[in-house]
């Protein structure tokens, strides 16, 4: 039994040796004697957890390429979620607060995540416009104004098309950037199959072999 345990341990160590360590430490104002969780969202894999003591925490995981990861506090099923793009071998600093965990979340020491945040800012502008029109559409429904409701619905479809077109253009024009296969994968259900195939074929060979590149052609 002891020999079997040693073999399993050796296998685990061998697998981890092929990956780089990522460290995430920081401070969450107002949170104490609770937990923070590091999760890979698309597979819902728990990578690490840490008890938050005196508002401080430290997390460690092993990855071999940039991935979208999320931080959750208090519970693995919590709605308090902060999403970011990780980098292998990075020592990331994360700060936030208990009350406004996602809104106040800030990542330091990651150039890739900085680029991700800027890109996400452009995409969120379309989402904000859509949300404003949705509110107007709800009001039109309350007022039984069918004409206005239908008109707003058409405008929302146009905004969504512009958002997807922005994403497609970014992916086609940045075929060596890891964010391109990631975005294409994230929005693959909203992107026309022909566009999706063009994005994949246009990716550099290195990007096709990434986690998100492979996900574009495999379930």
MIMAR-353869 format. One record per residue: x, z, y of N, C-alpha, C, CB in turn. Coordinates in steps of 0.02 Angstrom, whole numbers, plus 50000, padded with zeros to 5 digits. Atoms other than C-alpha are relative to their C-alpha. Glycine has a CB too. Example, Ala and Ser with C-alpha at 12.3 -4.5 7.8 and 13.67 -1.06 7.14 Angstrom:
BEGIN
500455000049941506155039049775500455000050060499505006250001/499584999749941506845035749947499615003750055500204992950023/
//
This chain:
BEGIN
500425000049940500005000050000500435000050063499535006150000/499544999749944501445004250116500334993350012500535005449988/499695006549995502274987550078499524994950031500244997649931/500525004549974500634978350115499925001150075499335001249963/500064998349929500494987350283500574997150040499965007550011/499415002649966502264982250329499954992450008500645001849961/500085007249997501884964050288499514998050055499764997249932/500515001449949500314964050397500305001050070499385004549991/499694998649935501284971950540500494994550020500365006949998/499515005349987502644958650523499654993650021500434998849938/500385006049983501344944750530499755000450072499414999049951/500264999049932500564952050688500564999250051499685007050007/499435000449954502264953850771500244992750008500585004349975/499805007049999502684935850724499544995950044500024997149930/500505003649960501074929450803500105001550074499295001849978/499914998049930501374939350963500634997250029499995007550006/499365002449975503164933250975499954992850026500535000449946/500105006949977502504915451002499644999850068499604996149949/500374999749937501574921351156500375004250051499295002849989/499684996349946502094928251324499565005950021500144995550060/500374994049979501604945251389499754999150071500455006349996/500284999749933500454946551538499815007250015499394995150008/500154993149981500314963051629499575000050062500655004050012/500454999349943498894967651745499925007450016499304996649986/500074993149978498964983851841499695000250069500695003650000/500294999649933498134990251996499595006250012499574994150011/500394994249977496875001552078499284997950013500325002950064/500715001249987494985002552083499725006150036499614998649932/500234994449959494355013452223499335002649974499944997850074/500634996850020493005025752171499895000449926499444996450031/500094999850073493265023551984500525004749969500074992949970/499554995150031494005037751882499715002249933500115006150046/500204997950067493965043151700499484995349970499735007250001/500425005250029493125026851653500474994749970499514996950053/499595005050033493735010951570499954993250034499814999449927/500005007049979494224993351619500204995849940500504998950061/499915004350059494194978951494500244993150022499344999549960/499755006849989495154962551488499744995649944500794999950002/500365003950050494144949051400500104992550013499255001750002/500025007349995494294930451363499264998049992500464996649945/500745000650000492504925351408499704994949953499794998350067/500335005150040492194909251312499965001849926500364993450007/500034997650069492574917851146499805007349997500684999049966/500174992949995492104935351207500505004449962499285001149973/499474996250034493774941651140500285005450044500564995349978/499714994549963494334958751196500764999949990499715006849976/499275000450003496194957351237500335006850010500254995150052/499734993349989496504975051300499505004150039500694999650037/500404995549960495694990151378500445005750024499395002849960/499604994649972496335004451484499555005150033500524997250051/500364994949964495695020951545500245000350072500095006949965/499834999749929495635021751733500075007450019499464996550044/499854993149982496455037951788500255000350072500525003149952/499834999649929496545042751972499994993150032500705003250009/500135006749974495905025152010500514994849979499965000350075/499465004550021497435017251925499904997849927500695003350009/500055002450069497535006651766500594995349986499334996349989/499485004650022498734995851665499774996549937500675003749988/500225004150057498294981551546500554995349979499354996150018/499515004750027499364970751433499674995449949500605003749969/500265004850050498934954951335500544994949987499344996650024/499525005150019499834940551252499664993249998500325001649931/500285006849996499454922451296500574995050004499524999350063/499465005049997500434906251283499864994450049500104997149931/500165004949948499594896351422499485003050047499754993349969/500504997449954498494899051575499304999749971500024996150066/500684999550024496734904751529499565003450051499985003749933/500464996049960495184910651618499885006649963499324996150011/500134993450027495044929351589499535003650048500665003949989/500434996049957493814942151655500175007449992499264998849984/499954992750000493944960451700499305002950006500475002650058/500644996549997492464971951668500145007550004499554998349939/499914992849995492284990251712499415003749968500085002150072/500494995250028491365004651627499744998149931499425000750047/500255002150065490734994151481500204992849985499235000749997/499845006850019491204978451383499424995350014500204999749926/500605004049987489424972451415499785000550073499445002149954/500174998949930489454976851600499894993550038500535004150033/500095005749956488834964851733500515000250058499284999950028/499464999649950490284970751844500594995949974500215007550013/499525004750028491384955651811500414996850056499634994549959/499565003849956492884948251899500374994849959500505004850038/499705005550037493504931251841500634997550036499504994349991/499395002649971495254924351867500364995649949500475005750024/499585004050044496534912151796500655003649989500124992950030/499394996250017497954920751705500604995449994499895003949934/499375003750010499764915351693500445003849951500364998950067/499534996750047500944919051547500595002950037500244995149947/499424996549972502354931151588499895002750070500594995350002/500134997649932501494936251749499915007650001499374996750028/500154993049987501424953751819499525000250059500665004150015/500535000749950499784953351911499775006850025499414996249969/500284994049970499144966352031499284998650019500425002350063/500715000849985497254968352042499745006250035499614998649935/500314994549964496344979052169499274998550014500385001550066/500715000849985494494981852196499695006850012499634996249942/500364993649993493164995352212499455000349949499725000850072/500534999150050491875002552095499344997050023499915007549985/500665002049975490384998552206499944992450009499865003550066/500015007349989490844980452247500574996949961500044998250076/499445001950044491954976252099500184992650007499835001749928/499865007249997491784957252102500164997950072499404996049973/499935002249930491614955252291500675002250030499435002950042/499384997449972493124966252334500624998649957499935007550010/499445001450045494194960152189500534995550031499754996949936/499455003849972495904953552239500584999849951500235003150068/499435001150045497304946152134500624998550042499854994249950/499365001449969499114946452190500514997949947500265006350039/499455002350043500694938552116499794994449953500275005749960/500205005650043499824922952047499854993950044499385001849957/500105006149961500034906052133499444995849970500644995950003/500525003950033498914897752004499315002650016500114999949924/500664997149984497484909852034499834998950073499995007449983/500135001449929497684907252222499714993050007500665000750042/500265006949999497414888552194499304999849970500474995349961/500664999650032495944892652079499485002750049500045004449938/500474997049952495144903452215499814995050055500305006250031/500155005049949495304889552344499534994749973500664996750025/500435005050032494534877052224499305002749989500314997749934/500654996850011493154889152179499615000750065500115006949967/500324999449935492814891452364499634993650018500515001650054/500325006549987492424872852381499374999349957500484994149987/500575000650046491274873252229499445004850021500225001549928/500514995149980490384888952291499624998050062500335006750011/500375002549941489934880152453499384996249978500454995650044/500585003750027488814868652353499505004949970500234994949946/500454995050029488104883752260499625003850054500405004949956/500334996449944487734892552425499454995850031500525002050054/500515004549972486814877352492499404999649953500304992950011/500545000250050485814876352331499585006350002500294998949930/500354993749998485374894752342499545000550062500495005850000/500415000049939484754892752521499384995749991500414997550060/500585004550011483644878152471499535002849947500244993149978/500434996850050483014887752320499555005250033500435003449945/500414995049963482424901652436499454996550038500455004150048/500515003849963481534888652543499484997149952500334994450040/500455002950050480794880952386499505005349975500404997149942/500444994550021480104897752330499475001350053500415006449986/500484999049946479314900052501499484994450004500375000650067/500465005850000478564882552492499495000749944500394993449992/500464998950056477824887052323499485005350017500405002149937/500464994749979477064902952395499474997250048500385005850034/500465003049950476304892552536499614994249971500404997750062/500335005550034475704879652410500144993350035499255001249995/499805006149965476664866252506500374995549950500455001650063/499725004150054476934853652366500494994850026499444996549962/499575005149971477704840352477500695002850016499684997050063/499364996949982479044851952544500385002349937499885006050048/499704997750063479344859152371500364994349964499465003149953/499715005850034479654841952295500604997250038499474994549991/499455002549958480744836652441500625004349991499794999850073/499444995450009481844852052422500304999349930499775007350011/499765000950068481954849052235500464993949996499414999249951/499585006049998482644831552267500665001450035499634994350036/499394998449963483894838452393500475004449957499845003650065/499604995850044484474851552268500354995949946499565005549967/499695004450050484784838052138500584996150030499474995049972/499475003649966485834828452265500615004550011499754997350067/499454995249990486864843952305500375001249935499735006750029/499684998950065487174846952120500414993949980499465001549946/499635006250016487704828752098500654999750040499574993850015/499404999949958488924830652244500525005049973499825001750073/499554995050027489644846352166500364997349938499615006449982/499705002850061489924837851998500484994450016499454997649952/499575005549979490664822652084500665002750028499654995450051/499404996749974491874834052177500465002349943499815006050045/499624997550057492404841852012500324994349962499555004149953/499745005850036492604824951926500594996950038499454994749990/499465002949960493654818152070500635004349999499774999050072/499424995550003494764833552069500364999149933499775007450009/499695000650067495064831951882500374993449992499465000649946/499695006650006495454813251894500634999550043499514994650019/499435000549953496644815652041500545005249988499745000650070/499524994750014497554830751967500105000549925499765006850030/499985000450073497884825451789500575004049968500054992949978/499474995950028499434836451769499915007450017500684997650025/500144993149980498634852351835499545003249948499675000250071/500394996550052497974865051708499285001450022500335006649982/500684998749977496454867951819499534994249985500005001450075/500425005850013495834850351781499665000449931500424993650003/500364999250064495504852351593499565006249999500505000449943/500414994049998494864869951630499324998550033500365005650038/500625001549964493574863651757499564995249960500154997150069/500385004850040493074849051648499655003549941500464994349974/500294996250055492784860951503499445004650024500545004249964/500504995349973491844873651609499344996550017500275003550061/500605003649978490644860451675499834994149955500094997550072/500095005850044490644848751525499274998349985500375001249935/500715001250014488774850951495499644996950059499665006549980/500305002949940488434845051673500304993350020500065004950058/499655006249983489644830451677499784994449953500765001149996/500185005950039489114813151619500534998749947499924993850045/499545001050055489894809151450500544994850015499624998049937/499525005149981490724793551519500545002750046499644994150033/499524996849955491534803451660500455004849962499635003750056/499614995150039492074816851536500544996549959499535004149954/499515003850039492924803851426500564997350045499654994249963/499505002549953493794796451579500485005650020499664997150063/499574994349981494434813751629500495001449944499575006250015/499564998350057495114817051455500554994649992499595000649935/499515005450009495954799951440500514999950056499654993449996/499565000149942496704801951614500485006050001499594999950063/499564994150001497464819051576500684998249972499675005649958/499335000950028499324819751545499995002549928500545003850042/499974998050070499814821951363500055007649993500594996749964/499924992750002500324839951399499335003550013500515002250052/500644996949984498624843851476499484999049944499734997250066/500465001150056497694836151328500115005149945500084992949972/499834995450054498594848251213499895007350020500724999049979/500134993149980498114863751313499355002449966499945000650077/500604997050028496744875651256499374996550025499975007650017/500605003249972495464867951375499994992549989499965001450075/499985007150016496064850151345499724998649931500714997550004/500255000850069495744852051158499255001549996500385004549951/500714998250000494054859951195499554994450026499895006350042/500405005549973493494844151285499764995349945500414996150051/500195004650054493454834351122499785003649937500574995349985/500204996150058493144848350998499495005350021500625003449967/500514994949984491654860450991500325006750016499505000949942/
//
